[in-house]
Amino acid sequence: MKNYFEFYEIPIEFKVDKKALKHKFYALSKKYHPDFHTDKSVEEQSMILALSTLNNEAYQVLKDFDLRMKYILQLKNMLDEGKDKLPQSFLMEMMDINEALMELQFDPNPEKLNEAQNNINQLKESFYLPISALIDNYQDDQDNEEELELIKNYFLKHRYILRIQNNLDKFATAS
């Protein structure tokens, strides 16, 4: 796996300076733009194209908080797609929300939809608050597997909640 943080010459962090990130992206875009290397050999042009592609991929991941979190967890070998499981207690907590979603699907109700959206927003906030300090103060050179495990659990819950929120958004547009 390519290390986008190394490529951008920035530390591995969950919170990045978006302005500096964008500035680095534009600088590398200019440096590796294929149109500026038409006089180079085929091998060099191929290398420049690969670097330009890497720059675009890196920027797409690093600018997005959720993608960046997933990427860091993958870099740290903390995610095993398909094998990572959500805690049973969380899934039980989500049962009521999923039942409310099914009701909304068959019986649209703007008030209940609004209530469900508010509940989802409160849940997202309640999941984030306990790990916000870990995310804000993360330092790669002080890896703490327990902290990364907490962040991973947040990530998995957050991803689950986003799927629910996407379903709610579909119901909202259908109403």
N, C-alpha and C positions, 0 to 999 in steps of 0.2 A: 504494500500500500504506500503510495506516494505521501510524503509528509507536506501538506499544504502550508503548515506553519513555518517549516524550514524554508520552503520555496519563497514565502513572503518575508522571511527573516524577522519573524515575530515570535514571542513566547507562546507556548500552548496555554490558552486561557479560555474559559467559558464566556467571559465578557471581553470583547475586543473594542478598540477605538475604531468606530465605523468610518470616521472621517479619514484617519490614517490608512485604514484598509482600502478605501476607495482610491486614495491618492496613490498607493502602491500598485493597485490594479491598473490604473491609467498609465502609470510609468512603465509597467511591464508590458502593457498592451502596445504602447508605442515602441518599446525596445524590441518586442517579438512580433510585430505586425508583419505578415508575409510580404506585403507590398514594398516594404523597405529593404527586402533582401532578394530581390529578383535577379541581381547580378551575381549571386553566390552559386556555388555548386549545388547539384541536386541533393547531395547528402546534407549539406548545410541548410538548404531550404526545408528539407524534411525535418531536421532537428528544430528549426525555428517554428515550423508548423506545430510540432509536438509541444514545444514550450508555450506557444500561444494557446493551444488547447488546454494545457495544464493550468495556465493562468486563468482562463475562463472557468474551468471546473473548480479551481481553488476558491475563486471569488464567490461563485454560486453557493458553495458550502459555508465558507467563513462568514459571509454577510448575514446568514440566516441562523438565528439562535438555536432552533430545534435541530437543523442539519448539523450545525457546529457541535452541539452537545452529542449527537449520535456519532459524529466523526471522532470526537475525542474519546468517547467510550470504546469505539472500535480500535483506535490507536492503542489504547491501554488494555486491549483484549478483555474488555469487561462485558461486551455484548456477544451473545451467541444466538443470532436470529433463529427463531423457531424453537429454541430450547429454553430461553428465558421465560420464566413464569411469573405472573402477577400473584401476589399473596392472596390466599383464599378469602381472607377477611375483606380485602378490597373488592373482590368479585362479588361477595355477598352484599356489600354496600352498594354496588352498582346494580343489583337486581331490581331494586325499586325504581331506579332511573330508567332502566331498560323496559320495565313494565309500563311506565308512564309514556315512554316513546311508542310502544306498541299501541297503547290507547290512542295517542295522538295520530298515529298512522291511520287508524280506522275511524276515528271520530275527531276530526280537527276542531280545536278549540283555542282561539287566540289567547285567552287568559291563561290556560294551562300551558300553552307553548311559551308564553312569556315567563311563567313561573319556572318551567323546566330550564329555560335559558339562564335565568338568574341563579338557579341551583348549580348549574354547570359552572358558571363564572365563580361562584363562591367555592366550589370544590377545587377548581384550578388554583385559586388563591391560597386555599388551605394546604394544598400539596406543595406549593412553591415556598411559602413562608419558612418552614423548618430548614430548608436547604439553601435559602437565598444567601446566607453568609458564606456557606461553603463555595457556592458558585462565584460570589463576588471576590472572595479572597483566595481562590485556588492558585496554587503555585506548583508548577510541574516538577520542580526539583525537590519538592517535599511530598512526593506521592504517598497518599494514605489510602490503602485499599478499602478501609471501612467507609471513608468519606466518598470514594468513588462508587461504592456499593449503594450508598444512600442516594447519590445522584442518579445512578442507574435505575433504582426503584422509582424515583421521581419521573425519570424519562419514560419508563414503561407505562406508568399511570397517566402521565400527560398525553402520551400517544393514544391511549385508550379513550381518554376524555375527548380528545380532538376528533376521533371517529364518531363519538356520540354527538358532538357539536356539529359536525358535518351533516349528520342525519337530521338534526333539529333545523339546520339551515335549509335543508331540502323541504321539510314540512312547512317552514315559514314562507318559502317562495310558492309552494303549492296552494297555500291558503288564500 
